[in-house]
Amino acid sequence: MKTNDGSGCGDDARPQDDEMALYARAYRGVLTADELFLRFEAQVAHARLIEAAPERFDGEHGLNCRQLAEGARIAARRMAILLAEAPTPLCEVLALKVHVFETLIQMQDEVARSNAAIMLEAAMRADGERLGIVLIPLDRPSGPTQ
């Protein structure tokens, strides 16, 4: 779509139809923190299940299971980033962010593959500051005694 500024020169600044459709889907597709968290959990679980047979080929999707598992991890990272993106005034949502962060950093090679964990950590620290909560890294995995 071209716009005309009166001088006979046009530009392509206005969004195209496919871009407008993307914006409409983005607006309609906003998920709650709980929904993002549940999708993240499911996608991480799917990645673990799919990669159990990494060399098996999935003819329907044209990829082997290693590739499909990486696709599930990419989808999980997106949910983590979307969860991190919105500031929260709720301790319960901060707890979800902490759980997702802890899951990401325990996944093999995750920090080398993506900055999602780093972005999530920055978001949880900012949320913690707003809530008056100081987040202190633990030098051992969390468990029932903590």
OpenMM code with the backbone's topology and positions (N, CA, C; nanometers):
from openmm import Vec3, app, unit

residues = "MET LYS THR ASN ASP GLY SER GLY CYS GLY ASP ASP ALA ARG PRO GLN ASP ASP GLU MET ALA LEU TYR ALA ARG ALA TYR ARG GLY VAL LEU THR ALA ASP GLU LEU PHE LEU ARG PHE GLU ALA GLN VAL ALA HIS ALA ARG LEU ILE GLU ALA ALA PRO GLU ARG PHE ASP GLY GLU HIS GLY LEU ASN CYS ARG GLN LEU ALA GLU GLY ALA ARG ILE ALA ALA ARG ARG MET ALA ILE LEU LEU ALA GLU ALA PRO THR PRO LEU CYS GLU VAL LEU ALA LEU LYS VAL HIS VAL PHE GLU THR LEU ILE GLN MET GLN ASP GLU VAL ALA ARG SER ASN ALA ALA ILE MET LEU GLU ALA ALA MET ARG ALA ASP GLY GLU ARG LEU GLY ILE VAL LEU ILE PRO LEU ASP ARG PRO SER GLY PRO THR GLN".split()
positions = [
    Vec3(0.0850, -0.1164, 0.0000),
    Vec3(0.0000, 0.0000, 0.0000),
    Vec3(0.0900, 0.1232, 0.0000),
    Vec3(0.0657, 0.2122, -0.0899),
    Vec3(0.1439, 0.3363, -0.0991),
    Vec3(0.0615, 0.4520, -0.0442),
    Vec3(0.1301, 0.5434, 0.0220),
    Vec3(0.0645, 0.6661, 0.0648),
    Vec3(0.1208, 0.7779, -0.0204),
    Vec3(0.0430, 0.8828, -0.0351),
    Vec3(0.0871, 0.9954, -0.1164),
    Vec3(0.0904, 1.1186, -0.0276),
    Vec3(0.2047, 1.1857, -0.0249),
    Vec3(0.2191, 1.3036, 0.0612),
    Vec3(0.1845, 1.4334, -0.0112),
    Vec3(0.1260, 1.4243, -0.1322),
    Vec3(0.0879, 1.5435, -0.2073),
    Vec3(0.1947, 1.5878, -0.3051),
    Vec3(0.3170, 1.5427, -0.2876),
    Vec3(0.4250, 1.5826, -0.3768),
    Vec3(0.4439, 1.4833, -0.4903),
    Vec3(0.3583, 1.3844, -0.4942),
    Vec3(0.3719, 1.2830, -0.5976),
    Vec3(0.4604, 1.1678, -0.5543),
    Vec3(0.5223, 1.1804, -0.4377),
    Vec3(0.6081, 1.0733, -0.3862),
    Vec3(0.5273, 0.9885, -0.2898),
    Vec3(0.5370, 0.8620, -0.3033),
    Vec3(0.4683, 0.7714, -0.2127),
    Vec3(0.5684, 0.6980, -0.1257),
    Vec3(0.5180, 0.6334, -0.0242),
    Vec3(0.6057, 0.5509, 0.0596),
    Vec3(0.5334, 0.4223, 0.0969),
    Vec3(0.6066, 0.3326, 0.1530),
    Vec3(0.5504, 0.2034, 0.1943),
    Vec3(0.5381, 0.1948, 0.3455),
    Vec3(0.5154, 0.3073, 0.4108),
    Vec3(0.5109, 0.3094, 0.5567),
    Vec3(0.3865, 0.2429, 0.6124),
    Vec3(0.2783, 0.2473, 0.5414),
    Vec3(0.1543, 0.1887, 0.5930),
    Vec3(0.1654, 0.0370, 0.5906),
    Vec3(0.1094, -0.0305, 0.6924),
    Vec3(0.1186, -0.1772, 0.6978),
    Vec3(0.0393, -0.2433, 0.5852),
    Vec3(0.0924, -0.3543, 0.5390),
    Vec3(0.0261, -0.4348, 0.4371),
    Vec3(-0.0831, -0.5190, 0.5042),
    Vec3(-0.1696, -0.5797, 0.4247),
    Vec3(-0.2791, -0.6610, 0.4779),
    Vec3(-0.2280, -0.7754, 0.5645),
    Vec3(-0.1195, -0.8427, 0.5214),
    Vec3(-0.0681, -0.9543, 0.6007),
    Vec3(-0.0125, -0.9060, 0.7347),
    Vec3(0.0421, -0.7858, 0.7369),
    Vec3(0.0907, -0.7295, 0.8631),
    Vec3(-0.0261, -0.6926, 0.9542),
    Vec3(-0.1315, -0.6371, 0.8978),
    Vec3(-0.2503, -0.6048, 0.9778),
    Vec3(-0.3112, -0.7323, 1.0363),
    Vec3(-0.3111, -0.8399, 0.9583),
    Vec3(-0.3628, -0.9679, 1.0091),
    Vec3(-0.2752, -1.0179, 1.1241),
    Vec3(-0.1441, -1.0016, 1.1122),
    Vec3(-0.0532, -1.0389, 1.2208),
    Vec3(-0.0841, -0.9599, 1.3474),
    Vec3(-0.1045, -0.8305, 1.3349),
    Vec3(-0.1331, -0.7455, 1.4506),
    Vec3(-0.2657, -0.7843, 1.5160),
    Vec3(-0.3635, -0.8183, 1.4335),
    Vec3(-0.4933, -0.8607, 1.4874),
    Vec3(-0.4788, -0.9923, 1.5635),
    Vec3(-0.4014, -1.0886, 1.5061),
    Vec3(-0.3787, -1.2161, 1.5755),
    Vec3(-0.3033, -1.1940, 1.7058),
    Vec3(-0.2045, -1.1054, 1.7047),
    Vec3(-0.1265, -1.0776, 1.8260),
    Vec3(-0.2165, -1.0203, 1.9349),
    Vec3(-0.3032, -0.9287, 1.8981),
    Vec3(-0.3923, -0.8669, 1.9959),
    Vec3(-0.4913, -0.9690, 2.0522),
    Vec3(-0.5489, -1.0484, 1.9632),
    Vec3(-0.6480, -1.1474, 2.0064),
    Vec3(-0.5845, -1.2650, 2.0803),
    Vec3(-0.4554, -1.2872, 2.0571),
    Vec3(-0.3883, -1.4044, 2.1126),
    Vec3(-0.3215, -1.3818, 2.2465),
    Vec3(-0.3481, -1.2694, 2.3119),
    Vec3(-0.2854, -1.2432, 2.4411),
    Vec3(-0.3305, -1.3493, 2.5413),
    Vec3(-0.2335, -1.4105, 2.6067),
    Vec3(-0.2616, -1.5160, 2.7038),
    Vec3(-0.2310, -1.4666, 2.8444),
    Vec3(-0.2983, -1.5253, 2.9424),
    Vec3(-0.2698, -1.4919, 3.0815),
    Vec3(-0.1376, -1.5565, 3.1224),
    Vec3(-0.0837, -1.5121, 3.2336),
    Vec3(0.0407, -1.5702, 3.2852),
    Vec3(0.0234, -1.7201, 3.3091),
    Vec3(-0.0901, -1.7599, 3.3629),
    Vec3(-0.1155, -1.9023, 3.3867),
    Vec3(-0.1152, -1.9816, 3.2569),
    Vec3(-0.1782, -1.9267, 3.1533),
    Vec3(-0.1827, -1.9953, 3.0235),
    Vec3(-0.0434, -2.0054, 2.9619),
    Vec3(0.0347, -1.8986, 2.9703),
    Vec3(0.1718, -1.9019, 2.9192),
    Vec3(0.2543, -2.0062, 2.9933),
    Vec3(0.2392, -2.0088, 3.1248),
    Vec3(0.3133, -2.1049, 3.2065),
    Vec3(0.2760, -2.2484, 3.1687),
    Vec3(0.1470, -2.2763, 3.1565),
    Vec3(0.1039, -2.4119, 3.1224),
    Vec3(0.1536, -2.4538, 2.9844),
    Vec3(0.1517, -2.3620, 2.8907),
    Vec3(0.2048, -2.3940, 2.7572),
    Vec3(0.3546, -2.4199, 2.7636),
    Vec3(0.4268, -2.3376, 2.8404),
    Vec3(0.5706, -2.3583, 2.8577),
    Vec3(0.5962, -2.4987, 2.9131),
    Vec3(0.5265, -2.5340, 3.0200),
    Vec3(0.5448, -2.6650, 3.0833),
    Vec3(0.5164, -2.7777, 2.9841),
    Vec3(0.4086, -2.7669, 2.9088),
    Vec3(0.3724, -2.8705, 2.8119),
    Vec3(0.4784, -2.8822, 2.7030),
    Vec3(0.5268, -2.7696, 2.6528),
    Vec3(0.6241, -2.7729, 2.5444),
    Vec3(0.7583, -2.8291, 2.5897),
    Vec3(0.7995, -2.7989, 2.7127),
    Vec3(0.9225, -2.8583, 2.7664),
    Vec3(0.9043, -3.0096, 2.7803),
    Vec3(0.7891, -3.0517, 2.8305),
    Vec3(0.7615, -3.1950, 2.8434),
    Vec3(0.7592, -3.2626, 2.7070),
    Vec3(0.6985, -3.1977, 2.6087),
    Vec3(0.6948, -3.2540, 2.4739),
    Vec3(0.8360, -3.2688, 2.4184),
    Vec3(0.9212, -3.1693, 2.4388),
    Vec3(1.0591, -3.1773, 2.3899),
    Vec3(1.1290, -3.2991, 2.4482),
    Vec3(1.1110, -3.3216, 2.5776),
    Vec3(1.1756, -3.4371, 2.6431),
    Vec3(1.1212, -3.5687, 2.5879),
    Vec3(0.9921, -3.5758, 2.5661),
    Vec3(0.9326, -3.6987, 2.5129),
    Vec3(0.9747, -3.7241, 2.3681),
    Vec3(0.9725, -3.6205, 2.2879),
    Vec3(1.0049, -3.6347, 2.1460),
    Vec3(1.1506, -3.6749, 2.1268),
    Vec3(1.2408, -3.6175, 2.2052),
    Vec3(1.3826, -3.6449, 2.1844),
    Vec3(1.4258, -3.7796, 2.2414),
    Vec3(1.3338, -3.8562, 2.2970),
    Vec3(1.3669, -3.9899, 2.3461),
    Vec3(1.4155, -4.0793, 2.2323),
    Vec3(1.3702, -4.0531, 2.1111),
    Vec3(1.4150, -4.1273, 1.9925),
    Vec3(1.4619, -4.0256, 1.8889),
    Vec3(1.5773, -3.9615, 1.9110),
    Vec3(1.6182, -3.8471, 1.8291),
    Vec3(1.6368, -3.8752, 1.6804),
    Vec3(1.6736, -3.9973, 1.6444),
    Vec3(1.6996, -4.0268, 1.5023),
    Vec3(1.5755, -4.0721, 1.4268),
    Vec3(1.4666, -4.0996, 1.4994),
    Vec3(1.3431, -4.1422, 1.4324),
    Vec3(1.2943, -4.0301, 1.3414),
    Vec3(1.2522, -4.0653, 1.2236),
    Vec3(1.2052, -3.9670, 1.1263),
    Vec3(1.0537, -3.9595, 1.1305),
    Vec3(1.0024, -3.8386, 1.1333),
    Vec3(0.8578, -3.8168, 1.1315),
    Vec3(0.8197, -3.7752, 0.9902),
    Vec3(0.7682, -3.8701, 0.9132),
    Vec3(0.7356, -3.8447, 0.7727),
    Vec3(0.6293, -3.7390, 0.7530),
    Vec3(0.5359, -3.7293, 0.8461),
    Vec3(0.4284, -3.6313, 0.8329),
    Vec3(0.4818, -3.4881, 0.8379),
    Vec3(0.5841, -3.4652, 0.9205),
    Vec3(0.6385, -3.3305, 0.9352),
    Vec3(0.7729, -3.3115, 0.8659),
    Vec3(0.8315, -3.4185, 0.8131),
    Vec3(0.9545, -3.4095, 0.7360),
    Vec3(1.0787, -3.3779, 0.8191),
    Vec3(1.0742, -3.4070, 0.9476),
    Vec3(1.1877, -3.3799, 1.0360),
    Vec3(1.2141, -3.5017, 1.1231),
    Vec3(1.3378, -3.5123, 1.1732),
    Vec3(1.3623, -3.6183, 1.2706),
    Vec3(1.3219, -3.5664, 1.4086),
    Vec3(1.3187, -3.6549, 1.5037),
    Vec3(1.2686, -3.6172, 1.6370),
    Vec3(1.3622, -3.5197, 1.7082),
    Vec3(1.4897, -3.5215, 1.6778),
    Vec3(1.5799, -3.4208, 1.7361),
    Vec3(1.5367, -3.2806, 1.6915),
    Vec3(1.5048, -3.2669, 1.5642),
    Vec3(1.4606, -3.1383, 1.5112),
    Vec3(1.3254, -3.0974, 1.5694),
    Vec3(1.2342, -3.1920, 1.5796),
    Vec3(1.1033, -3.1618, 1.6373),
    Vec3(1.1155, -3.1238, 1.7849),
    Vec3(1.2042, -3.1901, 1.8578),
    Vec3(1.2256, -3.1557, 1.9988),
    Vec3(1.2821, -3.0142, 2.0106),
    Vec3(1.3724, -2.9778, 1.9207),
    Vec3(1.4249, -2.8410, 1.9237),
    Vec3(1.3134, -2.7421, 1.8927),
    Vec3(1.2233, -2.7772, 1.8033),
    Vec3(1.1072, -2.6925, 1.7758),
    Vec3(1.0206, -2.6734, 1.9002),
    Vec3(1.0034, -2.7796, 1.9777),
    Vec3(0.9266, -2.7688, 2.1023),
    Vec3(0.9988, -2.6782, 2.2019),
    Vec3(1.1325, -2.6874, 2.2080),
    Vec3(1.2085, -2.5989, 2.2980),
    Vec3(1.1989, -2.4528, 2.2517),
    Vec3(1.2006, -2.4301, 2.1217),
    Vec3(1.1849, -2.2936, 2.0690),
    Vec3(1.0481, -2.2391, 2.1088),
    Vec3(0.9448, -2.3216, 2.0952),
    Vec3(0.8097, -2.2792, 2.1351),
    Vec3(0.8060, -2.2491, 2.2850),
    Vec3(0.8716, -2.3306, 2.3660),
    Vec3(0.8757, -2.3082, 2.5106),
    Vec3(0.9462, -2.1765, 2.5430),
    Vec3(1.0559, -2.1487, 2.4722),
    Vec3(1.1267, -2.0216, 2.4942),
    Vec3(1.0369, -1.9034, 2.4639),
    Vec3(0.9583, -1.9138, 2.3594),
    Vec3(0.8660, -1.8042, 2.3253),
    Vec3(0.7671, -1.7797, 2.4377),
    Vec3(0.7153, -1.8873, 2.4954),
    Vec3(0.6217, -1.8716, 2.6075),
    Vec3(0.6932, -1.8071, 2.7263),
    Vec3(0.8182, -1.8458, 2.7498),
    Vec3(0.8962, -1.7877, 2.8599),
    Vec3(0.9172, -1.6382, 2.8378),
    Vec3(0.9501, -1.6006, 2.7153),
    Vec3(0.9733, -1.4587, 2.6844),
    Vec3(0.8437, -1.3796, 2.6969),
    Vec3(0.7332, -1.4360, 2.6497),
    Vec3(0.6045, -1.3678, 2.6635),
    Vec3(0.5658, -1.3524, 2.8102),
    Vec3(0.5945, -1.4536, 2.8906),
    Vec3(0.5671, -1.4450, 3.0341),
    Vec3(0.6532, -1.3361, 3.0973),
    Vec3(0.7782, -1.3283, 3.0565),
    Vec3(0.8707, -1.2290, 3.1125),
    Vec3(0.8335, -1.0874, 3.0714),
    Vec3(0.7783, -1.0717, 2.9545),
    Vec3(0.7576, -0.9393, 2.8939),
    Vec3(0.6686, -0.8477, 2.9761),
    Vec3(0.5611, -0.8990, 3.0307),
    Vec3(0.4662, -0.8127, 3.1015),
    Vec3(0.5045, -0.7984, 3.2486),
    Vec3(0.5255, -0.6757, 3.2960),
    Vec3(0.5515, -0.6565, 3.4394),
    Vec3(0.4310, -0.7049, 3.5201),
    Vec3(0.4572, -0.7498, 3.6402),
    Vec3(0.3466, -0.7992, 3.7226),
    Vec3(0.3490, -0.7387, 3.8622),
    Vec3(0.2307, -0.7096, 3.9156),
    Vec3(0.2210, -0.6674, 4.0551),
    Vec3(0.1857, -0.7852, 4.1473),
    Vec3(0.1857, -0.9071, 4.0916),
    Vec3(0.1407, -1.0244, 4.1666),
    Vec3(0.2565, -1.1183, 4.2003),
    Vec3(0.2677, -1.1515, 4.3277),
    Vec3(0.3716, -1.2456, 4.3720),
    Vec3(0.3548, -1.3817, 4.3050),
    Vec3(0.2302, -1.4220, 4.2794),
    Vec3(0.2039, -1.5520, 4.2179),
    Vec3(0.2609, -1.5590, 4.0764),
    Vec3(0.2509, -1.4506, 4.0027),
    Vec3(0.3060, -1.4482, 3.8669),
    Vec3(0.4585, -1.4446, 3.8729),
    Vec3(0.5134, -1.3716, 3.9679),
    Vec3(0.6593, -1.3716, 3.9869),
    Vec3(0.7073, -1.5137, 4.0159),
    Vec3(0.6334, -1.5874, 4.0957),
    Vec3(0.6704, -1.7257, 4.1264),
    Vec3(0.6711, -1.8118, 3.9996),
    Vec3(0.5763, -1.7884, 3.9084),
    Vec3(0.5751, -1.8609, 3.7807),
    Vec3(0.7005, -1.8284, 3.7005),
    Vec3(0.7374, -1.7012, 3.6980),
    Vec3(0.8577, -1.6594, 3.6252),
    Vec3(0.9818, -1.7251, 3.6842),
    Vec3(0.9897, -1.7311, 3.8159),
    Vec3(1.1043, -1.7948, 3.8812),
    Vec3(1.1101, -1.9425, 3.8434),
    Vec3(0.9954, -2.0093, 3.8449),
    Vec3(0.9919, -2.1515, 3.8100),
    Vec3(1.0383, -2.1733, 3.6654),
    Vec3(0.9900, -2.0917, 3.5744),
    Vec3(1.0293, -2.1045, 3.4335),
    Vec3(1.1792, -2.0797, 3.4193),
    Vec3(1.2307, -1.9775, 3.4860),
    Vec3(1.3741, -1.9486, 3.4820),
    Vec3(1.4542, -2.0691, 3.5317),
    Vec3(1.4146, -2.1240, 3.6440),
    Vec3(1.4869, -2.2389, 3.6999),
    Vec3(1.4805, -2.3596, 3.6057),
    Vec3(1.3690, -2.3768, 3.5386),
    Vec3(1.3574, -2.4861, 3.4419),
    Vec3(1.4521, -2.4630, 3.3249),
    Vec3(1.4545, -2.3413, 3.2731),
    Vec3(1.5407, -2.3110, 3.1583),
    Vec3(1.6881, -2.3331, 3.1905),
    Vec3(1.7332, -2.2849, 3.3037),
    Vec3(1.8770, -2.2948, 3.3315),
    Vec3(1.9205, -2.4375, 3.3629),
    Vec3(1.8253, -2.5257, 3.3911),
    Vec3(1.8595, -2.6658, 3.4149),
    Vec3(1.8574, -2.7484, 3.2865),
    Vec3(1.8063, -2.6913, 3.1787),
    Vec3(1.8018, -2.7632, 3.0515),
    Vec3(1.9405, -2.7599, 2.9881),
    Vec3(1.9860, -2.8762, 2.9428),
    Vec3(2.1205, -2.8897, 2.8873),
    Vec3(2.1426, -2.7933, 2.7707),
    Vec3(2.2491, -2.7161, 2.7777),
    Vec3(2.2918, -2.6227, 2.6724),
    Vec3(2.1932, -2.5094, 2.6444),
    Vec3(2.0934, -2.4909, 2.7276),
    Vec3(1.9920, -2.3892, 2.7006),
    Vec3(2.0512, -2.2489, 2.6988),
    Vec3(2.1360, -2.2175, 2.7930),
    Vec3(2.1927, -2.0824, 2.7998),
    Vec3(2.2817, -2.0554, 2.6784),
    Vec3(2.3434, -2.1587, 2.6230),
    Vec3(2.4242, -2.1412, 2.5018),
    Vec3(2.3370, -2.1236, 2.3777),
    Vec3(2.2160, -2.1804, 2.3795),
    Vec3(2.1262, -2.1735, 2.2631),
    Vec3(2.0485, -2.0431, 2.2546),
    Vec3(2.0182, -1.9838, 2.3707),
    Vec3(1.9227, -1.8736, 2.3714),
    Vec3(1.9489, -1.7791, 2.4883),
    Vec3(1.9056, -1.6558, 2.4723),
    Vec3(1.9106, -1.5574, 2.5802),
    Vec3(1.7796, -1.5507, 2.6581),
    Vec3(1.6884, -1.6439, 2.6336),
    Vec3(1.5588, -1.6404, 2.7004),
    Vec3(1.5737, -1.6418, 2.8522),
    Vec3(1.6623, -1.7246, 2.9053),
    Vec3(1.6805, -1.7315, 3.0507),
    Vec3(1.7342, -1.5991, 3.1050),
    Vec3(1.8234, -1.5360, 3.0318),
    Vec3(1.8798, -1.4079, 3.0748),
    Vec3(1.7716, -1.3005, 3.0757),
    Vec3(1.6876, -1.3004, 2.9724),
    Vec3(1.5790, -1.2029, 2.9665),
    Vec3(1.4781, -1.2276, 3.0782),
    Vec3(1.4482, -1.3527, 3.1042),
    Vec3(1.3548, -1.3865, 3.2106),
    Vec3(1.4116, -1.3461, 3.3465),
    Vec3(1.5412, -1.3683, 3.3668),
    Vec3(1.6027, -1.3301, 3.4936),
    Vec3(1.5946, -1.1788, 3.5153),
    Vec3(1.6204, -1.1019, 3.4110),
    Vec3(1.6106, -0.9559, 3.4226),
    Vec3(1.4676, -0.9136, 3.4563),
    Vec3(1.3703, -0.9772, 3.3931),
    Vec3(1.2294, -0.9439, 3.4186),
    Vec3(1.1899, -0.9786, 3.5617),
    Vec3(1.2335, -1.0942, 3.6103),
    Vec3(1.1947, -1.1312, 3.7465),
    Vec3(1.2617, -1.0426, 3.8488),
    Vec3(1.3828, -1.0000, 3.8225),
    Vec3(1.4486, -0.9068, 3.9150),
    Vec3(1.3744, -0.7730, 3.9195),
    Vec3(1.3334, -0.7237, 3.8033),
    Vec3(1.2590, -0.5977, 3.7981),
    Vec3(1.1243, -0.6116, 3.8699),
    Vec3(1.0549, -0.7225, 3.8465),
    Vec3(0.9280, -0.7465, 3.9161),
    Vec3(0.9499, -0.7561, 4.0661),
    Vec3(1.0552, -0.8254, 4.1058),
    Vec3(1.0870, -0.8385, 4.2473),
    Vec3(1.1113, -0.7040, 4.3128),
    Vec3(1.1851, -0.6178, 4.2436),
    Vec3(1.2106, -0.4829, 4.2975),
    Vec3(1.0805, -0.4067, 4.3163),
    Vec3(0.9914, -0.4135, 4.2170),
    Vec3(0.8623, -0.3445, 4.2279),
    Vec3(0.7792, -0.3984, 4.3438),
    Vec3(0.7933, -0.5278, 4.3698),
    Vec3(0.7165, -0.5918, 4.4761),
    Vec3(0.7869, -0.5854, 4.6119),
    Vec3(0.9085, -0.5309, 4.6137),
    Vec3(0.9837, -0.5257, 4.7383),
    Vec3(1.0408, -0.6605, 4.7788),
    Vec3(1.0646, -0.7466, 4.6806),
    Vec3(1.1195, -0.8797, 4.7053),
    Vec3(1.2613, -0.8851, 4.6485),
    Vec3(1.3532, -0.9285, 4.7303),
    Vec3(1.4910, -0.9438, 4.6849),
    Vec3(1.5109, -1.0889, 4.6447),
    Vec3(1.5474, -1.1101, 4.5201),
    Vec3(1.5725, -1.2453, 4.4700),
    Vec3(1.7212, -1.2737, 4.4826),
    Vec3(1.7539, -1.3781, 4.5534),
    Vec3(1.8939, -1.4150, 4.5759),
    Vec3(1.9186, -1.5486, 4.5076),
    Vec3(2.0214, -1.5554, 4.4202),
    Vec3(2.0505, -1.6835, 4.3549),
    Vec3(2.0952, -1.7871, 4.4581),
    Vec3(2.0483, -1.9084, 4.4398),
    Vec3(2.0882, -2.0182, 4.5273),
    Vec3(2.2051, -2.0918, 4.4648),
    Vec3(2.2988, -2.1354, 4.5462),
    Vec3(2.4126, -2.2080, 4.4931),
    Vec3(2.3861, -2.3579, 4.4859),
    Vec3(2.2630, -2.3977, 4.5176),
    Vec3(2.2242, -2.5386, 4.5053),
    Vec3(2.0803, -2.5428, 4.4549),
    Vec3(2.0425, -2.6511, 4.3915),
    Vec3(1.9056, -2.6597, 4.3396),
    Vec3(1.8025, -2.6477, 4.4511),
    Vec3(1.6898, -2.5876, 4.4151),
    Vec3(1.5830, -2.5736, 4.5133),
    Vec3(1.5206, -2.7094, 4.5415),
    Vec3(1.4610, -2.7214, 4.6562),
    Vec3(1.3984, -2.8475, 4.6942),
    Vec3(1.3031, -2.8255, 4.8079),
    Vec3(1.2557, -2.9315, 4.8669),
    Vec3(1.1526, -2.9194, 4.9704),
    Vec3(1.2002, -2.8502, 5.0968),
    Vec3(1.3303, -2.8383, 5.1195),
    Vec3(1.3790, -2.7745, 5.2423),
    Vec3(1.3913, -2.6245, 5.2294),
    Vec3(1.3675, -2.5708, 5.1112),
    Vec3(1.3856, -2.4267, 5.0915),
    Vec3(1.2534, -2.3559, 5.0753),
] * unit.nanometer
topology = app.Topology()
chain = topology.addChain("A")
for resn in residues:
    res = topology.addResidue(resn, chain)
    for name in ("N", "CA", "C"):
        topology.addAtom(name, app.Element.getBySymbol(name[0]), res)
